[in-house]
């Protein structure tokens, strides 16, 4: 039987979000209903609200979440009612060319629920990243549910569903940071700080945090940065080179998503070094680089989408590391809020006042 729950929708471009009654259908084949316990407020949700993703309003926002499986549809065997799960937006298909080549983190045909969640009047909702977790319950494909140790705090676990995983994965999976490497991270919001934490976890010897906000640089130190550079007053390329014996960093992670900061990352890396773009640009942005410099400097220019993660592999591992005291995921939670506080949380995020606001239900 369909259920009625409270959820947060974005009704139209740049309109204030609001709490509405949402109708959750019974799960169909391959689907699951999850009772949400916590969901982080991610910048991607703000992009949806602003119309920066697409115009399929109204959106049911929220995607960085953890909760408990309430019910499952026909054919579901990977999760069962009562399982504590982190939701992910990479439910791999197992059949596309990436999956068949043994690269499921590049899956080109990820699964989402087929049945639609609606408003009371029948208006179909577009769930953010196929999840829609600013709600008491949501409907997802069962492959979007990754089981982890139920002893971990939901407010902490849910962050692996997007931003923290994106940053850690940019360092470990995409950048392949190794022991003794030098790493620079440009942009120290939630994703950038997660990249700093990932670099430390991977054994980097020198981790240089770059931002224009001294508050963010101080936070980056607590995540593992060994050096900081305020790029508002200092040329970051020269500063990174000075801190790496004039060479540049082995890996530079760009967590802003702007042409100016990407150019800084490109020129701040060592010869044959790696640039990782994990910041999300907007459609109109253009990048111009001398092709001879691209050729002559060698190395790799990579983009990191969801930290090139495989949720079934990475989520349980990172939860285990957190519980061992080797990865402080709780440090990313600045505040806990309710469903009615999300508009204010967007403002605080935009102003750089928080790493993560987390809705707790």
N, C-alpha and C positions, 0 to 999 in steps of 0.2 A: 504494500500500500504506500502511495506517495506520502511524503512527510513535509510539513511546513516548518522552516527554521528561519532564523534571522541571519542576514548577510549584508555585506557592504557592496553597493553597486556604484559605478560611474555612469550616470544617465546620458551624458553627452559631452562633447569636447569642451574641456576646461570648466565644466560645471562642477560644483561642490559634490563630493561623494555623499551618499546617504544610506542609512540602514533601512532595509526593506524586508518584507517576508518573501522567502525564496521557497519554491516547491522543488523538492528532491525526489525524483522518481525511483522506483525500485531498480536495483542494478540489473542490467541486461547481461548477455553472455560476455564473459571476459571483463566484467566491470565490478567495482566495489564501492560501497558507501563508507566513508570514513568520518568518524566523529573527531572534529578538530580540537586539539588541546592548546596549540600555540601556533602563531604565524607571524613571521617578521615582515616589517614594512620595507620593501625593497624599492629602489629607484625605478625598476621596470614597471611597477604598479603606477607610479606617477607618469611614466611615459604613456601607459594605456590611457590614463585619465586625460592627458593632454592631446590624445589623438596621434601620438608619435609612432604607434605600432601599426594600427589600421583604424578604420572607421566603423567597425562592427559593434557599435553601441546597441544596447547597454552592456557593459562589462561587469562580470562578477569578479572583483579584484582579489588579490592574495594568492601566493603560490609557494612561499618559503615556509613550509608547514610540517608539523608532526601531529600524529593523533593515533586513534585506535580504530581498526577495521570493525565496522558494525555488522555488515552483511556483504555477501558476495553473490555474483550471478553464476549462471550455468557455465561449467567448464573451468572454473577458477580453481587452481591447485597450488599456486605459489604463495598465497596468503589465505588466512582463515579468520573468522570473527574472533576478536580478542587480541590479535597481533598488534603490537606497537610498531608503527611505521613512520618513516620520513617520506614525504611525497616528492616525486621528481618529475621533471618534464622531459626525460629521455627514457621512455619505455621502449626499449629496442625491439625491433620486429623479428630479428633473426634470419630474415630472408633477403634483404636488400643486398646490393653489391658490396657495401661496406661491411655488413655483418658477415657475409659469406667469405670475405677476404680476411676475417679475423680482426676487424677493426670496428667493433660495435659502438665505440664511443663516437664514431662518425655516422651513426645510423641515419639513413635518409628517409625513413618511413616510420617514425615513432608513433606509438599508439596513444589515442585519447578516447574517452568515453563517447559512445555513439548517441546514447540517449541524452536529451536536453534538459537542463535545469531551467526553470522559468520563474517569472513573476506570477502573482496571483491571477492576473488577467490573461495569462498564457503567453506573454511576451518572452521569447527565447533569449537566454543570456549567453554571452560569450565569456567563458571562464578564462581568466588570465593564464597564459601558458598552458591551457588545457587543464587547469587545476581549480581555481576559484575557491581559495581557502580562507578569505575573510568571512567566514560563515561558521555556524555551529556544526554543520555537516556539509560534505560535498561528495559529488559523484565523479569517479575517475576510472581510467582503465586500471586493471589490477596490476599491470606491469609498472604503473607509476607509484606503487607502494613498495618500499624497500624496508624489510624487517631489520631492526636493530635491537640492542639490549634495552629492555624496558626500564632499567634502572636509571637511565640517563634522563635529565630534565627535558621535558618537551620544548621549553623555551630555548634551550641550547641546541637540541637535536635538529629542530626545524631549520636553523640557519644553514645547515649543510645542504638544504634543498635548493639553494641558489647562490647568494652572494659570497658566502664564506668558501663554498666549494669552488666557485669560479676563481677566487684569488689563490687559494692553496693549489688548485689544479694548474693554474697558469704557471706557477713556479715548479711544481713537481712533475706534472704530466707533460705540459707543453714545453716549458723552458728546460726541463730535465736538469735542474740545478743539482750539482753534485758537491761532495765534500770538498771544502777548501775554495770553492768558487767565490768570486765577487759578484754581487747582485745589486742593481739599483732599481728602485720602485718609484715611478713618477705618478703621483696622485695617491694620497693616503686617506681615502675614505674607507668604507667597509671592505670593499674588494681589494684595494691596495694594501690595507693592513693585513688582510688575509694572505696576500702574496708575501708580505714580510714574514708572517708566521710560517708560511710554507717553506720559504727559503731557509729559515732557521731550522725547521724540522729536517730539511734535506742536508744540513751540515754546512751551509755557506759560511765562509770565514769572515766576510765583510758584507754588510747589508746597509745600503745607503738609501735613506728615505728622502724623497723630494716632494715638497708641497709649498703653497704660498701662505699657509695658515700655521702659525707656530703651535696652536693647540693640537692640530692633527699630527704635527711632527713629534710632540711630546708623547702622544698616544702611540705613535709608531715605535718609539723607544721601548715602550712596555711590551710590544709585540715581538721585539727582537732586533730592531734596527740598531746597528752599531754606530752609525753616523747619520746626521740630518743636514739637509740643505734647504734653505728658504729661497725658492727660485724667484720670489718677488724682488729680492735685493741682490741675488747672486746668480751669475750665469751657471745653470746646472751642469752643462756639458763640461765646462772648465773645472767646476768643483768635483765632478765625478772622476774626471781624468786625474786631477791632483790627488785624489784619495786612492787611486789605483796605479801609482807610480808612472803617471802620464799615459797610461795605456787605454783606459776605458774599462768598463765592467764586462765580465764574461757574459752576463745575462742582464738585459734591461727590460723591465716589465712596465708597459705603459697602461695605466689604469684610469686614464682620463677620457680618451677617445676624441682627441682634437688634433688637427694637422700640426699645430705648433708644438705640442708636446710629443707627437710622434717623431718629428724631426729631431727634437732633443734626444729622444731615445735612440734614434738611428746613429747620431754622431757621438753619443756617449758610450757606445759599446766598443769593446776591443776589436781589433782585426779578427775576423772569423768568429766574432761573438754572435749572440742571438738576441733579437728583439722579439718580444711577445706583446701583441696588442690584445688586451682584455677589456679596455674601456670601449664603450659602445658609441660610435660616431652617428651623426644624423645624416639623412640621405643626401643633403646638399653639399656636404663637405668634400673637398678635393685635396689631394696630396700631390705635391710636385717635388721630385728629387732628381738630381743629375744621374742619369743612367750609368755613367762611368763610375760614380761613387757606389752605386748598388753593386756593380761588377767588381770594382777594385777592393772593396772592403770585405768581400766574401761573407761567409757565415750564413745565418738563417734569419729570415723575416717571417714570423709566424703569427697567426691569429688564434686566439684561444676561446672557444665557444663552450661555455659551461665547464671551463677548466679541463676540457677533453676528458671528462670523467666517465666512468662506468659505475652508475649508482650501486649496483649489486656488489661491486668490488670495493669501491672507495668509501661509501657511507659507513658500513660496519667497521672498517679499519680505522677511520678517523674518530668514530665514537670510542673505540677501544683505546686509542692514543689519548683521548681526552680523559677517560676514566683512569688511565695510568698516570695522569699528571704531566704528560708530555706535550699536550696541546690544550691551551686554556681557551676553550670555546666560550666560556661564560664571560670572558673579558669583552666580547663583542656586544653583549646585551647592555645597552645604556639605560633602558627603562622598559617597564611593562605597562601596557595600556589596555583599554577596552575597545570594543567594536566602534563605539561612538567617538573615539579620539583620533581617528585615522587622518582626517583633514589637518588637524593640528600637527600630527606626526610628519606629514608631508612637508609642512612649513619648517619644522625643526631640522628635517633631513636636508632640505634645500639650503638652509642657513649654516649647515655644517656643525650643528649643535649635538648630534648623536651619531654613533656608529650604527646602532640598530635600535629602533623601537619595536617591541614585540607584543602583539596582541595575545593575551592569555584568556582562554575561555573556560 
